[in-house]
Every structure is written in C-alpha cells, then in structure tokens.
Amino acid sequence: MLAEKLERKSFNWTRDASLPSRGSMESFLASPFATIGIHAIDRNWRALRKGTALPFYEDVVLGRASRVGSNIALVRLRRADWTIMFAGEEFEAWIGGKAQGQIISSLKLDCRLTLQGAMREALETACPVHAVAHSVHLGYVHIYDLVVYPLANRWGEPILLVYVGHRKETYSLIDAIFASSLDGLLALAPVKSADGAVVDFQVVSLNDSAARIVAREAEQIRWQLISELFPLLATEGALDRLVAMHSAGTTDHFEVDYLRADGETAHFSVHAAAMEDLIAISLVDITAIKRREASFRLLFQDNPLPMMVYDAATLDLLDINKATVEHYGYSREAMLALSMLDIRPREDRASARVAMLDPHAMPNSGDIWRHLRADGSTIDVQVYSRAVDFHGKPARIAAYVDVTERRKIEARISHMAHHDALTGLPNRTLLLEHLRKTLSQCERRDSTAAIHYIDLDFFKDVNDTLGHPVGDRLLGQVADRLREAVRDNDVVSRLGGDEFCVLQPDLGDVGEANALAERIIKVVSAPYEIEGHQVIIGASVGIAIAPADGETADALLKNVDMAMYRAKEDGRGVARFFQADMDAKVQARRELEMDLRAALVRGEFELHYQPVVAVESGEVSAFEALLRWRHPTRGMVPPDRFIPVAEQVGLIVPIGEWVLRTACREAANWPATIRVAVNLSAVQFKGGKLAAIVASALAEAGLAPRRLELEITESVLLRDSDSNLNHLNQLRALGTRISMDDFGTGYSSLSYLRSFPFDKIKIDRSFVKDVAGSQGDGAIVRAVAGLGTSLGMITTAEGVETREQLARVVADGCTEIQGYLFGRPVPAGEVQDTLERIRLMDKGQN
C-alpha cells in the first residue's frame, strides 16, 4: 500500500499510542465543536471524491477554506519528510510556534504523536480522520479537535489537509492535584482503540515528586503510555481498574510494583480519581513501609495510638501496644485474655462479629465503633485496619483514634445548626423536620394538627428606643413564656427576628387551636421588667390547620404566614385562621407591586398641588405636591393603597426622587413668592444620598432652595434619629425649609421640636376636624399654635373644610391654612386658575 511505502521511506509512525477511533469523525461532526467551516470542507471533500480516487488539493482547498483558514495546515511529503507547507494562526498556536517549513517529526511530542496517528489512519483508510489532542499550558489541559483529510496531488505526491480546533473548556491540573493527593501526581489522558474503547492512558502532565518517585526525568515520562511506564499494571489487573474507573467516573485505590532502572522493585500506593476526561493519580512510595513490615513490632509498640493485632478467624487478641494498655485501663495480661468482641458493648457484638469476620465489610477507612474501657465507660473510636501475617497466621492490625470528645463537639454543632442561639428554641430547619413528621402522622392516623405563627407587636420600638441588648433579653423572656404556655408535646420554635412558631400536634378540634392562640396572646402581652424598664408588647397570631390548609410543610408555613399578616392588618393583638381567599389577596398585592414597579417607567405618576394660604395676607404661600397614580386599567389608585407598598419594597426611593425633580421643575414656573412642599418618607433617608438628590433637583430646575419645603413625619426621627438628624441638617444647609407633618399624632413630637429647629409645624387634620365642637381639640390647636409662635415656627392647620373651622383655627393663632375650603389638589396646569380663584376669594368676590 502507498501508506506502507511512505512509512518505510519517511515516517517513524507510533501506532498504538495515538491511533484515533474510526467512528469518531461522525461523532465529531454531530458535536457542538464542529464549526460551520469544517462542515463545509467535509461536504466538499465527500462531494468531490470519486470512488476510491481522492479529491484534488486545488478543488478542496483553494478558495473554499476561508472560514477555517486560521485553523488549517497543509502537510506534504517533501524530501522523504512530511513537511508543513502552510499553517494558520490557530494551528501554530496548537504546536506552539511557527509552522511553515517544519517537519512533523520535529514537533513537540504531544502534538507529534496525535498528528502522526491521525495522518497514518487517513492515508490507510483514504478517509477523513478525527482525533482528540491534549496540550498543557500554564497548568491547564487544553483540548483540541484534530481532523486530517487525505488529498490527491496532480504531481503524484500525497498531501494532507489538517484542521485543528480549540475547544473552549480546559481542565485545571491544580484541581486534579488537590482532588487526588499531595504526593507524586500525574494526569492521564485516555488512549482509545480503533473501535473507541479505552485501552491505555498517556501521561499528559506530572509534578516533580512523581518524577523523583519513578527515578526518571519528567520529560522522559510525559506522553508515555502508562502500560509502558508500569508494565506490571496489566499483569496485576490495575490497568483494567483504571479503565473501569474512568468509564464510571469514580475513584480507586490500589498498590502496584515498579521495576527501577537499578533492578530493585519499588512499591507504590496509587490513589486515582476520574476528573472529567482525565484521570488524576497520586503515587506514594511505600517501599520502605513494605520492607519494614517484617519488623513492624518496634513501631507498633511505640505508636502513640492504641493498636491491636487479632486473629482474623477467632477474633482473639494476639498483641497490643503500650498505648492500648494506657488508654483502655486493663493490664496487658488481662486484655490479651479478651477477644475483640469483649471490648464492644453487648448490644453491638452481633453486628461487630459479622463486620469483623467478613473481609469485604472490614473497616479500612475510618469507620467509627463503640468500645468499652476497663471501668465500663464507653468511648467512640475511629478504626483503621488492614490484614497482616502474624507469626504465620492470618491476622489484622488495627489502630484506633479516640473521637469521643470530637463526637460530643459534633453533637453540639448539630444542636447549634438546628436551634436558635439566642433562645435555645428549635430554628426553622428543625421546625420543618417536626412539621414533616407531624404531617406524616396526620396521614397515618387521620388526625389534625395546628401551627401558630406569632409576630411580636411593637418589638421594633423596643429595639429602637431601649437598644438591642434589651430586645434580646425580651426575646428570651418571650421564649420562656411560650414554653410554659404549651403542652409537653407541642414544639415552640423561633424563625428569626421577632417571629415564633408553635406546632400543636394531635389536635382534638379547632377550638383547642383557638384557645392556645388566645393563651399565647395573653401571656406574651403581659408586662416585662428588663433592666429597670417596664416593657409592653403584643402578639399577632396566624393559625393554619394541617392537613386541610397545606399538605406540605412549605405550604403550611406560607399559609400560616398569610394568616398572621391578616391578624396584623386587623389591628394586631388578635388571632386569625387561614382562609382560602387570603392567597387571592396576597396575589392581588403582588400584582399591585408588579404594576407599581412598571408605573414609573411607563410615566403613570402625576403630581397634584393643594394650596396653602397665609392667614395674614390671604394669599397662597405654598402648594403641597401630592402624588397620584393613574393606572391604565385600575384608574386612579388611592395613595394610601400604593404608597405603603412602595415603602415596603423600597420603590419609594426612585419614586420620591421623581416627585422631587418634577415638583421643583413645575414650581419654577410659579410666582417667585410661592413655595412647593414635598413629602419625604423615612425610607428615603437611608443610604445618605438624599441631600445630593435634593441639590441636584434644585439645580436642574433652577429653583431657589428657599422655595422648597420638605415635609417629614416623626417616623423619620424615630428611626435611627442621630443619623437622620444629620441628614436634616444637611438639607437645612442647602437652604431648604423643613416642616414636621401630622404633628401631635405621635407620642414624642415635643422632644423632636427641641432636637431640630423646624420651620413649620403642620397640625394634623384629626385635631382640626372637631376644633369647633371639641374643647380638647381646640385646646390642642391653641397649644400647638402658641408653641409655634414661641419657637418662631409657622403653624399650618390641615383639613380646614368650613368657614367655622377657619375662624376657630385663626382665632387660636394658626398662621397658615390648608384644606378643601381653599381648594382640592389640582394638576400643575390648573395651578394658575387656583391662584386667581383664591385671590378673588380674599377680595370677597367669590
């Protein structure tokens, strides 16, 4: 054959090491690694082949390989050597240098072996051949697809088209090293036969320790077949184990003998691990250990670990070391009179006999057994055992590591993983386990159970006012009260924060669940004495009944959570059972939230402005900007419905910034004497960017800072008051005016007036509503107005709707009026009309 003549003439072929699979070409073309360009070349080559005649080089290559030009090389027989006539950048990257003019036999070994094997088969079969090549660079094994097309030449010499494609994935040798061993390390790539079966492995990389262990230079080992490096692998069956392990993707451990160059036989312990398409193996030279086995008694007696030698058939003790005598508390003679079963607890002896007499069940990798000491105490020991020959009889030697304390520590860690550190109660993980067991019991016994979801009312106020240490003490006392309020078989758990759960199995009827919920509310709501403070909180309880309200633990927790939120919505301090329509309401809220997220992008928000009239001049001194949401299908969504949702999910921050910028921009078109008031949420104070946003909005609109009033409620100062006071001072430094809105509705407003010099106090409409008929409300309005006058602050009465209310708040000393009497909120386009209407009102013309 032509190929055989060429081989004798010019080619030192390496057949078995790199011969690719004949069936791999079709698999490659069907894989994602085959590019459009290689598909085009393959179709062209097959279309041009006539019978046994190969396509000509000019027909296949010229003008048709542009898509893969950087990936191909042309190889031609020249002066008895296969020479590279042309090569693209990708091919040169594979061989690691310039290619044109290079002869194949001069390439580096990893490239040469794979390329020669594929070229040989392409010439022998007169068909395209695919092979997989591996290359190592910077600690990573790179994978290349190699395709060789045989071509005809009009001058009679064979020519080959070689395509090289670099796959994207690489295999890190570092990962393989640390996954397998810390000693002598090798990475092996599979070598396949013509039918695709793995028959051997090549060493693609190794570390210095591996070269030292086998006493050869690293370059003499790299790319060698493992069967040639360790000839005894095949005779001892280890090569077959490697092949099976590679196929299954598992790990293995065995020993192998190695004949050194000096004629001495070395013994290696081999740990092997399949790593993707490679096998990582570690070699440990155990030659010295093998040689010392005959005299192991010296090491045996002086070993600090307890060690025992026992008869493999009778389990009688044959020898023990000094550490065993000291650790177990027996005399040497007394212990040698025992068998291995005598040092096991009685209840473990049957299973121990089976394990110790069955060689396949013997612990060789650290199983944990229970042993008895001479004083009767039980210890946990980790066992390492192997077969030995002891004076000519089969025996086993075992070393024991006492892990009793470690097991106790592990038990404590397990407890910590399943219990709340603050209260010692089961946490969510353990609650779910209990809940799943309870649901299983309900199914078997046709019984019911209840789960109570408890949220503490006003707990955050305790943390904010008295500090987290007091809050933690309070949570501990709540946990104690809950333990006392339930039955022995009920499970109390803390889910986190101020949320608790009580699982009530074996429920007689729903009335029992309701009674427990009422008892929980009562005991939790009783006053607490903590570090000299009397603390009062409450509890809102949601109740779900299993399995009616959920057949899985997750479903029950979801539904009882909804019931708890219903209890909070209904005024707190109450219990509510889960109802099916609650899920619909939750879904409706989620839909509202999703629409709210899109509203800002879609431009569905708009601002309406309500006038604020100065008592002295009778003219408009300011307009309060009020947010409105015009939904395309919902219509006008009330602010009290969507603003709390926006605050809960954090959307109030971008929405609030839009309000600021829009209000400033529209107010810039008003008379210079009229201010615009913008409400700020406590959420906007988080993050420290509020002052910068306000400054940007003023500059962008060209609005004087004195014309912007920023209204806050006392919730801003209730939360992180020191930080928020700092933000207020930053806003004041910009020149803006600061107002306290809804004054009088909180319990600490007076202290806030002392902590920050507000420009304005807005008296809540709840006091203005009955100001004419209620002495108490009238007194409050007079007191606040007088306080504002003494502090140099403007006082605005909100919610003025009648002339009687107007007369009363003016008589009580209020300096500004806001309410429907002067006008409802209007769009920006109607502001000028509102100004004219109020001007006419002041002149008595309306």
Long-range contacts (C-beta under 8 A, 24 or more apart in sequence): 1-124, 2-123, 2-158, 3-120, 3-123, 3-124, 6-77, 6-123, 6-158, 7-120, 9-80, 10-77, 10-80, 10-81, 10-82, 11-82, 11-105, 11-116, 11-120, 12-105, 13-116, 13-117, 13-120, 14-113, 14-116, 14-117, 15-117, 15-120, 16-191, 16-199, 16-200, 16-225, 17-113, 17-117, 17-191, 17-200, 17-202, 17-223, 17-225, 18-113, 18-114, 18-116, 18-117, 18-118, 18-131, 18-191, 19-117, 19-120, 19-121, 19-193, 19-194, 20-114, 20-117, 20-118, 20-121, 20-129, 20-130, 20-131, 20-132, 20-146, 20-192, 21-130, 21-131, 21-192, 21-193, 21-194, 21-195, 21-196, 22-121, 22-125, 22-129, 22-194, 22-195, 23-195, 23-196, 24-130, 24-131, 24-132, 24-192, 24-196, 25-127, 25-128, 25-129, 25-130, 25-147, 27-130, 28-130, 28-145, 28-147, 33-145, 33-165, 33-167, 34-145, 34-165, 35-67, 35-68, 35-71, 35-165, 36-67, 37-65, 37-67, 37-68, 37-71, 38-68, 38-71, 38-147, 38-163, 38-165, 40-64, 40-67, 41-65, 41-68, 41-149, 41-161, 41-163, 42-128, 42-147, 45-128, 45-149, 52-126, 53-152, 54-126, 54-150, 54-151, 54-152, 55-151, 55-152, 56-151, 56-152, 56-153, 56-154, 57-151, 57-152, 57-153, 57-159, 57-161, 58-154, 60-149, 60-151, 60-161, 61-151, 61-161, 65-161, 68-163, 71-163, 71-164, 71-165, 72-161, 72-162, 72-163, 72-164, 73-99, 73-161, 73-162, 73-164, 74-159, 74-160, 74-161, 74-162, 75-104, 75-119, 75-159, 75-160, 75-162, 76-153, 76-157, 76-158, 76-159, 76-160, 77-157, 77-158, 77-159, 78-157, 81-105, 82-119, 82-160, 85-159, 90-164, 90-165, 90-166, 91-162, 91-164, 93-166, 94-133, 94-135, 94-144, 94-164, 94-166, 109-222, 109-223, 110-134, 110-135, 110-136, 110-204, 110-222, 110-223, 111-135, 113-202, 113-223, 114-146, 115-146, 115-148, 115-162, 118-146, 118-147, 118-148, 118-162, 119-148, 119-160, 119-162, 121-148, 122-148, 122-149, 122-150, 122-160, 123-150, 123-158, 123-160, 126-150, 133-164, 134-189, 134-202, 134-204, 136-173, 136-204, 136-205, 139-172, 139-173, 139-174, 140-170, 140-171, 140-172, 140-173, 141-170, 141-171, 141-172, 141-173, 141-187, 141-189, 141-204, 141-205, 141-278, 142-166, 142-167, 142-170, 143-167, 143-169, 143-170, 143-171, 143-277, 171-275, 171-276, 171-277, 171-278, 173-205, 173-280, 175-275, 176-273, 176-275, 176-278, 176-280, 177-207, 177-280, 179-273, 179-275, 179-280, 180-271, 180-272, 180-273, 180-275, 180-280, 180-281, 180-282, 181-271, 181-280, 181-281, 181-282, 181-283, 181-284, 182-282, 183-209, 183-213, 183-282, 183-283, 183-284, 184-209, 184-210, 184-212, 184-213, 184-214, 184-282, 184-283, 184-284, 184-285, 185-209, 185-210, 185-280, 185-281, 185-282, 185-283, 186-210, 186-221, 186-280, 186-281, 186-282, 186-283, 187-275, 187-278, 187-279, 187-280, 188-226, 188-242, 188-278, 188-279, 188-280, 188-281, 189-277, 189-278, 190-246, 190-277, 190-279, 191-225, 198-243, 198-246, 198-247, 199-243, 200-225, 200-226, 200-227, 200-239, 201-225, 201-226, 201-227, 201-242, 201-246, 201-279, 202-226, 203-229, 204-278, 209-283, 210-283, 213-266, 213-268, 213-283, 213-285, 214-258, 214-260, 214-283, 215-260, 215-261, 216-261, 230-256, 230-258, 231-259, 232-256, 232-257, 232-258, 232-259, 238-270, 241-272, 242-272, 242-279, 245-272, 245-274, 245-279, 246-274, 246-279, 248-274, 249-274, 250-274, 255-286, 293-388, 296-388, 296-397, 300-397, 303-399, 305-399, 305-400, 305-401, 306-381, 306-399, 306-400, 306-402, 307-397, 307-398, 307-399, 307-400, 308-340, 308-397, 308-398, 308-400, 309-388, 309-390, 309-395, 309-396, 309-397, 309-398, 310-339, 310-340, 310-395, 310-396, 310-398, 311-393, 311-394, 311-395, 312-387, 312-393, 312-394, 312-395, 312-396, 313-357, 313-394, 314-339, 315-339, 315-340, 315-341, 315-353, 315-356, 315-357, 316-340, 318-390, 318-395, 319-390, 324-400, 327-373, 327-402, 328-371, 328-373, 328-374, 329-373, 329-374, 329-375, 330-374, 334-374, 342-372, 343-371, 343-372, 344-369, 344-370, 344-371, 344-372, 345-370, 345-372, 345-378, 356-396, 359-387, 362-396, 368-403, 368-407, 371-400, 379-404, 380-404, 380-406, 380-407, 420-493, 420-494, 420-496, 422-472, 422-475, 422-476, 422-494, 423-475, 423-476, 423-478, 423-479, 423-494, 424-479, 425-479, 425-492, 425-493, 425-494, 425-500, 426-491, 426-492, 426-493, 426-494, 427-493, 427-494, 427-495, 427-496, 428-493, 428-495, 428-496, 430-493, 431-491, 431-493, 431-495, 431-501, 431-503, 432-553, 432-554, 432-557, 434-491, 434-493, 434-503, 435-503, 435-546, 435-553, 435-556, 435-557, 436-553, 438-503, 438-505, 438-546, 439-546, 439-547, 439-551, 439-552, 439-553, 439-556, 441-505, 442-546, 442-547, 443-547, 447-505, 447-506, 447-507, 448-507, 448-545, 448-546, 448-547, 448-548, 449-503, 449-504, 449-505, 449-506, 449-507, 449-545, 449-546, 450-503, 450-504, 450-507, 450-510, 450-512, 450-513, 450-516, 450-543, 450-544, 450-545, 450-546, 451-501, 451-502, 451-503, 451-504, 451-543, 451-544, 451-546, 451-556, 451-557, 451-560, 452-501, 452-502, 452-503, 452-504, 452-513, 452-516, 452-517, 452-520, 452-541, 452-542, 452-543, 452-560, 452-575, 453-499, 453-500, 453-501, 453-541, 453-542, 453-543, 453-544, 453-557, 453-560, 453-561, 453-563, 453-564, 454-482, 454-499, 454-500, 454-501, 454-502, 454-520, 454-524, 454-539, 454-540, 454-541, 454-564, 455-498, 455-499, 455-539, 455-540, 455-541, 455-564, 455-567, 455-568, 456-498, 456-499, 456-500, 456-524, 456-537, 456-538, 456-539, 457-537, 457-538, 457-539, 457-540, 457-568, 457-572, 457-573, 458-536, 458-537, 458-538, 459-498, 459-537, 460-498, 461-718, 462-535, 462-537, 464-718, 464-719, 464-720, 466-530, 466-533, 466-535, 470-530, 470-531, 470-533, 470-535, 473-530, 473-531, 474-528, 474-530, 474-535, 474-537, 477-528, 477-530, 478-524, 478-537, 481-523, 481-524, 481-526, 482-520, 482-523, 482-524, 484-523, 485-516, 485-519, 485-520, 485-523, 486-516, 490-516, 501-557, 501-560, 507-545, 510-545, 510-577, 513-543, 513-545, 513-577, 514-543, 514-575, 514-577, 517-541, 517-543, 517-575, 518-575, 520-575, 521-573, 521-574, 521-575, 525-573, 538-572, 538-573, 539-573, 540-564, 540-567, 540-568, 540-572, 540-573, 540-574, 540-575, 541-567, 541-574, 541-575, 541-576, 542-566, 542-567, 542-575, 542-576, 542-577, 542-578, 543-575, 543-576, 543-577, 543-578, 544-577, 544-578, 545-577, 545-578, 549-578, 559-583, 562-586, 589-645, 592-641, 592-642, 592-645, 593-645, 593-649, 595-631, 595-634, 596-629, 596-642, 596-645, 596-646, 596-649, 596-651, 597-651, 599-629, 599-631, 600-651, 600-654, 600-655, 600-658, 604-629, 604-630, 604-631, 604-632, 605-629, 605-630, 605-655, 605-658, 605-659, 606-630, 606-827, 607-659, 607-662, 607-663, 607-666, 607-827, 607-828, 608-825, 608-826, 608-827, 609-666, 609-676, 609-825, 609-826, 609-827, 609-828, 609-831, 609-834, 610-818, 610-823, 610-824, 610-825, 610-826, 611-818, 611-822, 611-823, 611-834, 611-835, 611-838, 612-677, 612-796, 612-816, 612-817, 612-818, 613-816, 613-817, 613-818, 613-822, 613-838, 614-815, 614-816, 615-810, 615-814, 615-815, 615-816, 615-817, 616-815, 617-842, 618-838, 618-841, 618-842, 619-838, 619-839, 619-842, 620-674, 620-834, 620-835, 620-838, 621-673, 621-674, 621-675, 621-816, 622-674, 622-675, 622-676, 622-677, 622-709, 622-816, 623-667, 623-670, 623-674, 623-675, 623-676, 623-677, 623-831, 624-676, 624-677, 624-679, 624-711, 624-818, 624-825, 625-659, 625-662, 625-663, 625-676, 625-677, 625-678, 625-679, 626-825, 627-655, 627-659, 628-825, 643-681, 647-681, 647-682, 647-683, 650-683, 652-681, 652-683, 652-684, 653-683, 653-684, 653-686, 653-687, 656-680, 656-681, 656-683, 656-684, 657-693, 657-697, 660-693, 660-694, 660-697, 661-696, 661-697, 661-700, 661-701, 664-697, 664-698, 664-700, 664-701, 664-703, 664-708, 665-700, 665-701, 665-703, 666-828, 666-831, 667-701, 667-703, 667-707, 667-708, 668-701, 668-702, 668-703, 670-831, 671-835, 672-704, 672-707, 674-707, 674-835, 675-706, 675-707, 675-708, 675-709, 675-737, 676-703, 676-707, 676-708, 676-709, 677-709, 677-710, 677-711, 677-739, 678-708, 678-709, 678-710, 678-711, 679-711, 679-712, 679-741, 680-710, 680-711, 680-712, 680-716, 682-712, 682-713, 682-715, 682-716, 682-718, 682-719, 682-724, 685-716, 685-719, 685-720, 685-723, 685-724, 685-727, 688-727, 690-727, 690-730, 690-731, 691-727, 691-730, 691-731, 691-733, 691-734, 694-731, 694-734, 694-736, 695-734, 698-734, 698-736, 704-735, 705-734, 705-735, 705-736, 706-735, 706-736, 706-737, 708-736, 708-737, 709-736, 709-737, 709-738, 709-739, 709-759, 709-760, 710-736, 710-737, 710-738, 710-739, 711-739, 711-740, 711-741, 711-762, 712-738, 712-739, 712-740, 712-741, 713-740, 713-741, 713-742, 713-746, 714-740, 714-742, 714-745, 714-746, 714-748, 714-749, 714-752, 715-746, 717-752, 717-755, 717-756, 718-746, 718-748, 721-755, 725-755, 725-756, 728-756, 729-756, 732-757, 739-796, 743-784, 744-780, 744-784, 753-787, 753-791, 753-793, 757-791, 758-793, 759-793, 759-794, 760-793, 760-794, 760-795, 760-796, 760-816, 761-787, 761-788, 761-793, 761-794, 761-795, 761-796, 762-795, 762-796, 762-798, 762-818, 763-795, 763-796, 763-797, 763-798, 763-809, 763-814, 764-798, 764-799, 765-798, 765-799, 765-819, 766-799, 768-797, 768-798, 768-799, 768-800, 768-805, 768-809, 768-819, 769-799, 769-805, 771-805, 771-808, 771-809, 771-812, 772-802, 772-804, 772-805, 772-808, 778-808, 778-812, 781-808, 781-809, 781-812, 781-814, 782-812, 782-813, 785-809, 785-812, 785-813, 785-814, 785-815, 786-813, 788-813, 788-815, 789-813
